[in-house]
Structures are given as structure tokens and as C-alpha cells.
């Protein structure tokens, strides 16, 4: 059996995120995520041009989410990153960037 030690007042929705929203960003802000997505697009242009479209999907979705002040479509981003991960060579910079984006976005 596990126990959880909470230090401080726990008072429900008032204690989770802005206006009751829970946000999980794994230590990265939107600007860092967009920077990684742009770097992924640039890297794939040289390493694997056929996958640039998938990287553009990721960057576009993150840009749209930031402009709208909403969360990105996680399914769409996850699918594009998985396609990239399957298509790039093991140990490549593109793979490392795709994995880092997945980590940062909590996918």
C-alpha cells in the first residue's frame, strides 16, 4: 500500500493549475517546444526530406496551440512524432529531437 504525504492545504480544484486546469509540460515552455520543433524541421530537411511534412505537422500544431492559448492536439503530434521516429536512422539527430519533443510534451 502506498501513502502520499501532502505538505500544505489541499483544497480541490482551486489548487490545480490556472482556473482549475491541470497542465503538464515536463519542464518546458511553449517557446522551447516550438524551438525544438523548428530544429526538427531543419534537421530533417538535410537528414530525411520525405519526413519534413510530418515535422511541419508537429510545428504547425504547436504554433496553433500557442496562438489559440490551447493545448496541442496530442494525438496528431504523437502520430507525427512516431512516424518520424520510425523513418529516421537510429542514432540520428532527427531521432534525438523527436524523442526530446515527445518527452517535453509528455507523450
C-alpha positions, 0 to 999 in steps of 0.5 A: 500500500502506498501513502502520499504525504501532502505538505500544505492545504489541499483544497480541490480544484482551486489548487490545480493549475490556472482556473482549475486546469491541470497542465503538464509540460515536463519542464518546458515552455511553449517557446522551447517546444516550438524551438525544438520543433523548428530544429526538427524541421531543419534537421530533417530537411538535410537528414530525411526530406520525405519526413519534413511534412510530418515535422511541419505537422508537429510545428504547425500544431504547436504554433496553433496551440500557442496562438489559440492559448490551447493545448496541442492536439496530442494525438496528431503530434504523437502520430507525427512524432512516431512516424518520424521516429520510425523513418529516421536512422537510429542514432540520428539527430532527427531521432534525438529531437523527436524523442526530446519533443515527445518527452517535453510534451509528455507523450 
